[in-house]
Structures are given as C-alpha cells and as structure tokens.
C-alpha cells in the first residue's frame, strides 16, 4: 500500500512533492495516468471518428461502476453530467411543482443548488431554508419542515463551508416517504473521504448527486445523479435527446417518450474526454489500494494532524479559531478555521506558496493522500507566520 511519499511520484505533472497544495477539498491533483487517458481519447477519435462513441461508452460505464461502488449500490441507475447543476436542474424539472410548490433546503448548500433555488423562489415557489447550524439537529429540523405540499428536500451530507457531516438523514428520508416528497442528497464532499452506503444510511429511496472534481481526482466533467428505484415514474421537463435512446416507455401517444433507467435523465452530446480520464483514475485508485476505508483512514490522520498543528500555534481565538466541539469523525475531508480575516490570510499564505481557500469567515485547509505529514506541518506553520505578521 502506497505511502504519501511513494504516491506523490505518480503526480509528477502537478508537482505535488514540491508544492503545498492545501485545496484538496476543492480540486485535487490528477495522477499522471489522467494525461495518458486524455491522449487516448484523442487517438480513439482520430482512429474511429464517428465510431468513437462505442469506445467512449465503455469509459462512461466504468465511471458508473465506480459511482456504484462508492455508494455501496451495485445495481444503481446512474445518470452522468458535466456538472451537478445540470443534473439538479433535470431533477427539479421532474417534480410536480404546480401541486406541490414547496422546496425545503438549508442555508448551508453549495452554490449549484443555492443559486438555482433562490432564483426559483423569485418566481413564486416557496423555498424554505432551514438553518444548517447546529448540525446535530439539522436532520430533525428538516424532517419537521416536510409536509404534503413539499416537492423535495435538498440537503448536503457534508456541509461545504465547515466540513461537518450531517447525521440522521435517514430521518429525513422517512419524513419524505410519509409525505410523498423526494429527497436529494448532495454527497460531493463525502465521496472519497467518508465511506457511504446508501442502503445502510437509510437512503435507498433518495436521489444522490456528486462528482469527481474534488476528492476523487477525476477532474471536470464527471458528475453523476444516482436515481432511486421509483425514478422511472418521473418525466423531467429539461430533457436531452440522449433520453430517447434504449427501451422507451411511460408515454402516451403524442407525448415525449423517455428511456428506462438512468437514460431517462440523460443529456445530449458531450465531450467524452472526461470519462476517459475518470476510467483511468478509478483504475489507478484500485491499483494503489485507495479504497473508501483507506481514504477515510488517511483523511482522519491528515485532518487531525492539521488540527493539532493549528492548536500548537496558540493563536488568539479572536483572530482565528476552529470547531473543537464536533468529534474528529464528525468531519469530512478538510479543516475549517473561523476568522474575520479569512481572505487576507488566504492571500498571505498564497504569497508564501501555501494554497488554501476561503468562503466568507471560513479559511479552509484541504489535504490530499499524496501530501506528506511534513508538508502539512509546514503549511500550518506558515499560517502562524502570516498571522504574526512575520511573513
């Protein structure tokens, strides 16, 4: 099994051994095999021209298999998309918003959902935003907000600003089942750092959206929507012509027909290069033993090391602090520091060669499996220097 130092050699193009890349929660480096896959996509296009699509579909199916494995759901129907927004929009367009004009969400959702839901609220839909904090009672409060006018609940399994896991989503699923409400779970910040089994989590009937741009190292263009078993009963209004492929069903004469399964939520012509890249990287993870349990082990170690290194700095709490109440296993893959000077500290760290990011008062440090303990300690040490004004 690869250690961080050994693993780093597989990322020579991104020079991970020479740079302090602490944006692993936003965009992890790609292994060198990803470049080989991009060249392979070009060569297949040049060789096969229009016949390249058969080869591309093999890579797309490899990506679907990878998603199924990550979700612990080997039989899942998985729709693919370039980004989560297009998949969320197709999902929303399948809801009966005329008779159930109410959507329930939180005030801690990522921008793909937040902006779209805010815009829908401007059109007259009722969008209820439940405060994300305290996270311990979030699921309970979401469940209480669901009624028979609610079309869907949209919630993340890990909050993108704080890295806190949202416990008790099975309770939200139960409330949705009682009222005929759909549940959409954004697992983007969970997959690759916290193992997930949709059945064990009580989310068999939930929709799950996510992508490979962050912890999975798949790069752009590799997002997915896991469909629940009852999805064949829905007809998305936003629909691409790929949804006409396969076994068509569920339409009366003179109405638009839809394929069964994941193709029901398919889009249209796309750039298959991303799926070539994903297929190679998923194989690389398997070769390196980077399974969900192993990735969780690495993540807990690295985040814990960063937290301890931050505490050792003994910086004034009024300048910068962290959540010390949530247990270590209550977080996902990054460390959030709370500071009114997040943007300034991020910029100062970048000048020192430490790449982090900030969202409002949140300064985020995101490790990755190819970083060594020494690199993480050095990066946090730089925070101490910029906070003290010595750098």
VOGU-3710 file (C-alpha; in Angstrom, 3 decimals, decimal comma):
1> xxxxxxxxxx> 0,000/0,000/0,000  1,381/3,387/-1,043  2,612/5,897/1,480  2,208/9,612/0,687  5,825/9,987/-0,422  5,563/6,988/-2,729  2,194/8,127/-4,043  3,484/11,590/-4,928  5,669/10,245/-7,715  2,533/9,374/-9,652
11> xxxxxxxxxx> 1,604/13,087/-9,743  4,764/14,442/-11,364  2,920/16,820/-13,725  1,196/18,526/-10,802  4,496/18,605/-8,832  2,728/17,709/-5,597  6,013/16,934/-3,836  7,267/20,466/-4,500  4,133/22,472/-3,745  1,918/22,941/-0,696
21> xxxxxxxxxx> -1,463/22,287/-2,312  -3,990/22,539/0,515  -7,041/22,898/-1,727  -7,762/19,166/-1,791  -11,414/19,779/-0,864  -11,814/21,926/-3,972  -9,575/20,415/-6,638  -7,128/17,608/-6,037  -4,216/16,955/-8,356  -4,633/14,407/-11,119
31> xxxxxxxxxx> -2,320/11,410/-11,322  -0,146/11,174/-14,416  -2,354/8,432/-15,872  -5,026/11,099/-16,394  -2,831/12,693/-19,060  -2,423/9,333/-20,768  -6,208/8,982/-20,806  -6,668/12,366/-22,460  -4,274/11,346/-25,220  -6,104/8,041/-25,559
41> xxxxxxxxxx> -9,389/9,884/-26,090  -7,802/11,915/-28,861  -6,326/8,822/-30,505  -9,644/6,986/-30,400  -11,383/9,949/-32,008  -8,743/10,144/-34,719  -8,846/6,419/-35,381  -12,568/5,720/-35,179  -14,101/9,145/-35,990  -17,889/8,743/-35,517
51> xxxxxxxxxx> -17,402/5,207/-34,250  -15,548/6,580/-31,216  -18,804/6,694/-29,245  -18,812/2,950/-28,634  -15,400/3,247/-27,033  -16,494/6,313/-25,091  -19,495/4,462/-23,691  -17,164/1,861/-22,223  -15,468/4,628/-20,222  -18,807/6,085/-19,190
61> xxxxxxxxxx> -19,871/2,691/-17,870  -16,591/2,414/-15,944  -17,447/5,719/-14,303  -20,944/4,474/-13,438  -19,448/1,341/-11,916  -17,105/3,490/-9,863  -20,025/5,554/-8,577  -21,980/2,411/-7,709  -19,025/1,106/-5,709  -18,627/4,402/-3,858
71> xxxxxxxxxx> -22,329/4,400/-2,958  -22,411/0,722/-1,985  -25,201/0,260/-4,512  -24,115/-2,152/-7,258  -27,478/-2,117/-9,030  -27,985/1,647/-9,087  -29,134/3,568/-12,135  -26,604/6,400/-12,570  -27,079/9,395/-14,868  -23,961/11,340/-15,839
81> xxxxxxxxxx> -23,464/15,055/-16,428  -20,775/17,648/-16,916  -21,652/19,306/-13,595  -24,024/18,857/-10,696  -26,072/21,899/-11,672  -27,364/20,366/-14,889  -28,297/17,181/-13,033  -30,047/19,080/-10,231  -31,984/21,101/-12,813  -33,166/17,926/-14,566
91> xxxxxxxxxx> -34,214/16,532/-11,185  -36,130/19,703/-10,275  -37,810/19,737/-13,682  -39,263/16,273/-12,984  -41,116/17,444/-9,866  -44,801/18,359/-9,833  -44,242/21,919/-8,677  -47,749/23,010/-9,624  -49,469/20,897/-7,000  -46,502/20,770/-4,590
101> xxxxxxxxxx> -44,939/24,258/-4,861  -42,663/23,934/-1,839  -38,958/23,048/-1,591  -37,071/22,551/1,678  -33,320/23,064/1,910  -30,675/24,542/4,243  -28,752/27,799/4,349  -25,506/25,830/4,012  -25,833/24,418/0,494  -23,242/24,777/-2,251
111> xxxxxxxxxx> -23,815/27,430/-4,919  -25,087/24,994/-7,578  -28,225/24,393/-5,539  -28,312/27,667/-3,576  -28,422/29,993/-6,562  -30,927/27,904/-8,507  -33,258/27,570/-5,543  -33,001/31,300/-4,822  -33,979/32,013/-8,422  -36,934/29,635/-8,216
121> xxxxxxxxxx> -38,049/31,444/-5,080  -38,130/34,655/-7,125  -40,629/33,019/-9,494  -43,054/32,338/-6,660  -42,078/28,898/-5,407  -41,887/28,548/-1,651  -38,292/27,738/-0,720  -37,831/27,043/2,990  -34,254/27,394/4,233  -33,590/25,592/7,489
131> xxxxxxxxxx> -30,517/26,906/9,366  -27,644/24,464/8,940  -26,390/25,075/12,464  -26,414/23,370/14,853  -25,667/20,433/12,598  -26,568/17,870/15,275  -30,274/18,746/14,949  -30,321/19,711/11,270  -31,883/16,478/10,021  -34,558/16,591/12,719
141> xxxxxxxxxx> -35,456/20,168/11,787  -35,522/19,338/8,075  -37,857/16,418/8,709  -40,177/18,664/10,723  -40,353/21,125/7,819  -41,627/18,498/5,361  -45,364/18,446/4,603  -47,629/17,179/1,839  -47,059/20,386/-0,171  -43,307/19,755/-0,257
151> xxxxxxxxxx> -41,999/18,513/-3,610  -38,427/17,882/-2,483  -35,817/18,286/0,226  -32,336/19,288/-0,982  -29,525/18,775/1,539  -25,794/18,030/1,632  -24,407/15,065/3,551  -21,296/17,156/4,383  -21,524/20,944/4,696  -19,185/22,603/2,207
161> xxxxxxxxxx> -18,191/25,516/4,455  -17,445/23,667/7,689  -16,820/20,034/6,637  -19,358/18,826/9,227  -21,174/15,583/8,473  -24,951/15,847/8,671  -26,180/12,989/10,905  -29,620/11,428/10,804  -30,512/11,825/7,132  -32,439/8,556/7,385
171> xxxxxxxxxx> -34,940/10,501/9,484  -35,377/13,000/6,661  -35,830/10,102/4,233  -38,560/8,661/6,463  -40,383/12,002/6,617  -40,175/12,250/2,836  -41,554/8,737/2,416  -44,548/9,556/4,640  -45,468/12,622/2,588  -44,525/11,507/-0,927
181> xxxxxxxxxx> -41,645/14,001/-1,016  -38,431/13,452/-2,980  -35,082/13,654/-1,165  -31,963/14,850/-2,993  -28,678/14,391/-1,097  -25,556/16,211/-2,287  -22,688/13,845/-1,425  -19,964/15,765/-3,297  -17,991/16,451/-0,099  -18,435/12,915/1,215
191> xxxxxxxxxx> -17,331/10,555/-1,548  -13,610/9,926/-1,426  -13,194/10,874/2,244  -16,117/9,302/4,146  -17,481/5,882/3,101  -21,154/5,853/2,145  -23,619/3,012/1,664  -26,965/4,430/0,584  -28,834/1,381/1,885  -27,116/1,301/5,277
201> xxxxxxxxxx> -27,657/5,056/5,582  -31,400/4,640/5,005  -31,221/6,471/1,661  -32,443/3,726/-0,678  -35,239/5,958/-1,980  -33,108/9,106/-2,159  -31,535/10,782/-5,141  -27,781/11,292/-4,667  -25,754/13,842/-6,619  -21,992/14,324/-6,632
211> xxxxxxxxxx> -18,906/14,451/-8,774  -15,255/13,622/-9,167  -13,691/17,088/-9,328  -12,691/17,119/-5,666  -11,538/14,098/-3,643  -11,778/11,507/-6,415  -9,224/13,274/-8,651  -11,325/12,668/-11,780  -11,249/16,277/-12,926  -14,047/18,271/-14,517
221> xxxxxxxxxx> -16,960/16,768/-16,407  -17,513/13,723/-14,171  -20,666/14,370/-12,176  -23,471/11,924/-11,503  -27,030/11,531/-10,263  -27,936/8,256/-8,573  -31,590/7,503/-9,272  -33,818/5,792/-6,689  -35,849/2,717/-7,708  -39,018/4,748/-8,362
231> xxxxxxxxxx> -37,344/7,160/-10,827  -38,987/5,568/-13,877  -42,208/7,223/-12,772  -40,848/10,722/-13,360  -40,559/12,672/-16,629  -38,042/15,548/-16,457  -39,119/18,616/-18,411  -35,475/19,533/-19,055  -34,524/16,593/-21,235  -31,804/15,893/-23,784
241> xxxxxxxxxx> -32,087/13,758/-26,877  -29,937/11,033/-25,311  -33,023/10,250/-23,208  -34,589/8,811/-26,368  -32,028/6,003/-26,525  -32,771/2,485/-25,344  -36,064/0,969/-24,269  -38,661/3,747/-24,371  -41,602/3,664/-22,016  -44,089/5,572/-19,942
251> xxxxxxxxxx> -45,554/7,880/-22,575  -48,994/8,108/-24,119  -49,436/8,609/-27,846  -48,332/12,063/-28,928  -46,188/12,719/-25,830  -42,431/12,749/-25,411  -41,011/9,290/-24,767  -38,300/8,509/-22,188  -35,838/5,676/-21,815  -35,913/3,498/-18,743
261> xxxxxxxxxx> -33,290/3,753/-16,026  -30,512/6,312/-15,974  -31,012/7,365/-19,605  -34,319/8,923/-18,532  -32,221/11,732/-17,019  -29,596/11,804/-19,785  -28,455/14,973/-21,509  -27,099/15,388/-25,003  -23,808/15,333/-26,925  -20,844/15,804/-24,602
271> xxxxxxxxxx> -17,056/15,731/-24,568  -16,150/12,108/-23,694  -12,562/13,003/-22,761  -13,618/13,441/-19,145  -14,854/9,866/-18,950  -11,598/8,508/-20,371  -9,798/10,398/-17,615  -12,202/9,124/-14,960  -11,856/5,496/-16,043  -8,063/5,622/-15,830
281> xxxxxxxxxx> -8,036/7,367/-12,452  -10,560/4,939/-10,958  -8,322/2,072/-12,076  -5,325/3,888/-10,587  -7,094/4,216/-7,228  -7,818/0,488/-7,282  -4,189/-0,320/-8,086  -2,955/1,879/-5,233  -5,384/0,434/-2,698  -7,158/3,776/-2,286
291> xxxxxxxxxx> -10,451/2,235/-1,214  -13,098/4,251/0,697  -11,983/2,847/4,099  -8,319/3,556/3,306  -9,123/7,073/2,102  -11,046/7,696/5,319  -8,090/6,488/7,361  -5,768/8,870/5,501  -8,225/11,755/5,785  -8,721/11,376/9,543
301> xxxxxxxxxx> -4,966/11,278/10,056  -4,241/14,302/7,872  -7,063/16,462/9,175  -6,127/15,535/12,747  -2,514/16,456/12,088  -3,565/19,856/10,710  -5,836/20,487/13,694  -3,084/19,606/16,179  -0,580/21,772/14,300  -3,021/24,668/14,391
311> xxxxxxxxxx> -3,560/24,249/18,135  0,216/24,257/18,648  0,334/27,737/17,094  -1,685/29,023/20,080  -3,080/31,926/18,060  -5,579/34,334/19,677  -9,118/32,980/19,357  -10,373/36,440/18,421  -8,113/36,249/15,361  -8,675/32,677/14,264
321> xxxxxxxxxx> -10,150/29,540/15,844  -11,656/26,161/14,962  -14,538/23,907/15,937  -13,391/21,855/18,939  -16,837/20,574/19,909  -17,522/18,294/16,917  -15,640/14,982/17,287  -12,986/14,122/14,714  -15,198/11,564/12,987  -17,916/14,191/12,616
331> xxxxxxxxxx> -15,993/15,948/9,858  -15,323/15,272/6,224  -12,041/15,925/4,449  -10,928/19,444/5,304  -10,197/21,691/8,272  -12,155/24,929/8,548  -10,708/27,816/10,557  -13,046/30,624/11,578  -11,673/34,121/11,145  -12,916/37,522/10,047
341> xxxxxxxxxx> -9,616/37,830/8,148  -10,021/34,663/6,066  -9,480/36,369/2,716  -6,391/38,261/3,929  -4,838/35,175/5,463  -5,537/33,135/2,353  -3,840/35,744/0,170  -0,844/35,955/2,513  -0,498/32,172/2,555  -0,619/32,079/-1,240
351> xxxxxxxxxx> 2,277/34,545/-1,383  4,226/32,048/0,720  3,359/29,182/-1,601  0,587/27,652/0,526  -2,621/27,291/-1,473  -5,817/27,297/0,622  -9,186/28,920/0,008  -11,759/30,955/1,885  -15,540/31,351/1,937  -16,616/34,366/3,965
361> xxxxxxxxxx> -15,267/33,822/7,506  -14,102/30,279/6,692  -10,449/29,580/5,886  -10,245/26,027/4,535  -7,233/23,687/4,572  -7,805/20,613/2,414  -5,178/17,834/2,477  -4,855/15,004/-0,049  -3,387/11,474/0,079  -0,242/12,430/-1,846
371> xxxxxxxxxx> 0,833/15,068/0,727  3,272/14,116/3,475  2,943/14,914/7,165  5,926/17,246/6,816  4,167/19,225/4,093  1,046/19,606/6,201  3,042/20,724/9,247  4,979/23,211/7,131  1,792/24,662/5,659  0,223/25,231/9,069
381> xxxxxxxxxx> 3,465/26,698/10,332  3,203/29,295/7,562  -0,188/30,308/8,944  1,472/31,083/12,257  3,988/33,302/10,494  1,482/35,251/8,391  -0,851/35,644/11,392  2,035/37,069/13,412  2,983/39,363/10,548  6,458/37,892/10,208
391> x> 5,855/36,836/6,596
//
